[in-house]
């Protein structure tokens, strides 16, 4: 059976005081155990370590959420083990073994680490163990953070070619407006055109102890569906949500997998590989990249911004228009030396350099 990835937001895992919602988590683990017994491969991505840490330390829940890296890391260090203990005990009571997996953005952005993470997760699933995944907040920094676990869940679903990603939240799905402030907001049952959501006020605000909000869940859905993974955003406080979603029933807001999906490598490049610089190209190069599926040669490069090494990812733009993203074969200093030059001149300056600044196999369109 295909992999089911279930992501639980902080508002599902913990209340506003940072206390674990034992009743909600118990019911969710009931559903997960039932699906596990039926043969389904289950992966859980959970938020809540920071919220749990704040609860354990009895910090004032009316205070604004800590924002500095050291505060967040300290709270996560207190809460992460205790959060996993809750999952482990609840699943063990239902006859399901689990394993704790802590990932950082670097684990998804470095290709070797990405492949190793996939191999580890697949082995756990082969052993019928449920991975409980969270971002390793105790060591992350602003530069290597997913930002929130919606994006981490999408990356895990892509990494495992999951059959379904379920994002559980304290709302029943995506509404035409924020239902907490607009009584006329209506639930969107199915979304196929993400651009149709741009004009809607679907909400950036997260719960007091969370980092996401509905907008980040929609972006995560866009990421996953581009990889051929269907997504459901639904209410985690409602009984039966996971079971119904796994059975293909209409629940919450559904996002079907999209056509024209990228390879797993190009999805990794598009969504996980961090950008280290920007390369401006001329009109001919932009047209060739967009329409011709060709590589980018130094002759088409107009300007180089930033400091990056060969092998780093860079954004490609033509004027203000974003063209795509690729892995550069040159460092920033090398590319500045050869920008605008024909291939013969490039070989004279850099005899061992690649002919392509960015090969088409290592480029993905916007």
N, C-alpha and C positions, 0 to 999 in steps of 0.2 A: 504494500500500500504506500501511497505517497506521504511525504512528510507534512505534518501540520505544525506550523509555528504559531504560538499564542503569546501575545505580548500584553502584560498587565501594567497599567499605569500606576503612578504613586497613589492616585485617588482610589484605586481598587485595592491596593495592597495595605494602605494605612489610612487611618482617619486623620483629622486635622491636628490631633495631639501627637501624631507619630506612632500611635499604637497599632499593631497589626490587626487587620480585620479578620479575626479567626473564623467567624462564621462564613464570610464571603469566600475566603481562601479554602476553607473546608469544602464548600459546595463546588467550587471550581475544580479542586482536586478530585472530587467524586466524579465529575464529568471527564476529566483527563484520564482517570484510572479506568473508567468504563470504555473509553475509546482505545486505551492502551491494550486492554484485554481483548478487544475486537481485532487487534493486529495493527492498529494505526501507529505510526512512528510520530512521537510527540517531542517537540522542543518548546521550552518556555523561556521567554525573554522577560525579565522582570525589572521594574523600577522599584524604588522604595528604600534602598539602603541608607540614603541620606536622611529621609524622613524617619526611618526606624532609629537611626543614630540619635537624631534630635529628641525623639520620644524617650529613648533610654536615658539620655542625659537630662531629661525633664526641663529642656529649654522652653522658654515662654513661646507657645505656639502663635501668639499674636504678633511676635516680632517678624519683620520681613525675613524672607528666606535668605540665609547666608549667601554671599556672592563671591567672596574671595576664594581663591583656589585652596589656601590652607584651611579655611573653615569647612569647605565642602569635603576636602580630603579627610579631615579629622572626623567629621560626622559620618562619612561613609565607612571609615575604618571601625568605628564603634558599631555601626548598624549592619554591615554586610554579613558577617558570620551569623548574627542572630536572625537575620532575614532568611538566610539559607536554611538554618535549623528548622524554621517553621515549615518550609516546603518539604524538607527531607523527612520530618516526622509525619506530616500529613500524608505524604505519598507512601512512606513505609507502612503506615497503618492500613493502607489500601493495597499492599502487596506490590508496590511499584518502586524499584530502585531509582535513585537519582544521582546526579553528579553536578558539582558546582564548576562553572566555567566563567572566568573573568577575562574580558577582552578589552583591548584598547583600540583606538583608531589606527594605530601603527600596525596592529595585527591584521587589519583589513587593507591598509594602504601599501604595505610591503608584500610583494607578490609571493615570496617564499613563505612568509608567515600566514598569508591568506590560504595557501594550499595546505599548509600544516594544520591550520584550524579546521579546514574542511575534512581532512583525513581523520582527525581526532573525533570530531562530531559524528562522522559516519561510522566509526568503530563503536562509539557508545550506542548509537542506534542499532547497530548490528547485535550488540549485546543486550538489547532491550532495556537500556538505561535511558532515563529522561534527563537530558541536559537542562540545567537551570542557569541561564546566561544573564550576566549583568555587565555593564561597563566597569572597568577597574578604576573607579573614581579616586582611589587612594594614591594612584601614581600618574593620573592623567594631568595634562596641562591644557591651557586654552588652545594651543597649537595642535594638540593630538586628541581632541575630544570630539565625540560624535555630536555633542550638543544636547541630545536627548535620546532616549532608548527607542523612539519610533524609528529613527534612521538606523540604529543598530539592528532592530528587528527586520527591517527591510533588507539590510545587507546579509543577515543570516539566512533569510528566506531565499535570496538570490544565490548565495553560496551553496545551499543545499538543493537548489532547484525544487523548492517546496511545491506541494500541490495546492496549498492554501495558507495565507497569512491572515490571522484574526487579531485586530488591534482592539483591545478592550478599554473602554473609557467610562466615565460616569454619566455620559450622555448616551441616548439610544442610537446615535449615528450622526450623520452630517445633516444639518438643517440649513434652510435657506437664509437664516440669520441666527444669531446667538439666542437660543430659547430662554436663557436666564434673564435676558433684558428685553426680548421682543416676543410677546405672547402670540403674534401671528405667524411665527416661524413654523415651517412645515418640514417634515423629514423627507430627505431625498433617498428613495429606495434603491436607485441604481444610477451610477455615473459612468458614462463612457467617454465623454468629452471634458477633459480637465480644464480647458480654457473657459468652459461655461461657468466654472466656479469662481473665476477671477473677480467678477463683479459682486459676488456675494460676501456678506460680512459673516464668515463662518468662525471667526474667533481665533485670536492668538493667545488669549489669557489661559494660563494653566491653573491648576488647583494650588492652594497655598504652599504645599510642599512638593510641587511638581515643576517640571521644566518645559513641558511641551505645549499643549493646546491643540485645538482641532486642526489648525492650519498645518502643523508639522505632521499630523497623521495623514492628511491629504497628500502632502509631498512624499511621504513614505510610500503611500499607495501608488503614486505616480512612478516612483522608482521601481517598486516590485512588479507592477503590471507591465512595465517596459521589458522585464525579463521573462514575461510569460507566467507570472505568479498572480493568480486572482487574490483579491483582498476584500475583507469584510471589516468595517468599522462599526462596532456595536457596543451596547451597554453591558458592562461587566457585573453590574449589580443586579441584573435580571437573571433568574434561574433558567437554565437550559440554553443560553445563548451559544456556548461553544458547541454543544451537541447538535443544535439545529444548523449552525453554520457548517459544521463538518459533514452533515447529511445533505448539504446543498439547498436547504430551505431558505426562503427569503427572510432575512433578519438584519436589522440595522441598515447600513448602506453598503451595497455591493459594488465592487469595481472589477469588471471582467478583465482577464488577461488580454493584452493588446497584440495586434498583428505586427509583423516586421520587427521582431525582437532582436536584440543584440546578442552577440556571443557573450559567454560568461566573462571572458577577458575584457571585452569592450565595456561591459557593465561595471566591472571593477575599475577600469580606467575612468569611466564617466562619473561614477559616484563615490569611489573610495580613494583613488590616488590623489593626494594633495597637490595643489598648484603652487609652483615656486616662482613663476614669472609670467610675462605676457609678451607675445610676439605679434607685431602689427605687420600685415601683408598688403600687397597691392591688389588692385581689382582683379587682375588676371589670375593671381594665385588663389584668391578667395573663390572665384568662379570655378576654378579647376578642382579645388577641394570639395566644394558643395555639389557640383554637377558632374565632374569627371571621375571622382573617386581616385584621384592621383595623389602622389606624395608631394610634400612641400620641399622645394629646392631653395637654397640660399638666395638665388636670384630674385625670388619673389618676396623676400623679407625687406621691409622698409625700416623698422625700428625694433629694438629689443629693450624691454623694461625688466628690471629686477636682477637678482643675483641667483643663478641656478647652475647646477652641474649637469653634465651629460647623464641621461637616464631619468632626469626629473620631468614632471609634467608641467606644461605651460598652456595658458589660454591663447587662442588664436583669434585675432580681431582684424576687421577691415574698417578703419575709422572707428565709429562708435558701435558698429555691428559685430556681435559675437558670432564667430564662425564655428568654433569647436575647441577641442582639447586634445593634446597629443604629447607623447613622450619624445623629448628632444635628443638628438644624437650629438649635440654640441653643448658646451657650457655657454653661459651668457657672454663671456668675454670672447670666446671663439666665434660665436655667431655674429657678434658685433663686427669682428674683423672681416668676415666674409659676406655680410649681408649685401644683397644687390649684385653679387658677382656671378658670372657664368661658371659652370662646373669646372672648366679647364683652369680658370684663375683660382678657384677654390683649391684644386689639387696642388697648385704651385705653392700656395700659402700653407696649406695643411695637408701634406701628402698622404697621411694615414686616415684622414677624416672620411666619414661616410658621404656619399654623393647627396643623400637626402638629409635635409635638416630634420624632418619628421617623416618617417615612412608611413604609407597609408594603412598598413596593418596595425600601427600604433597611434592611430588618430580616430577620434569619434566626433561626429557632427553635433552641433548644439541641439 
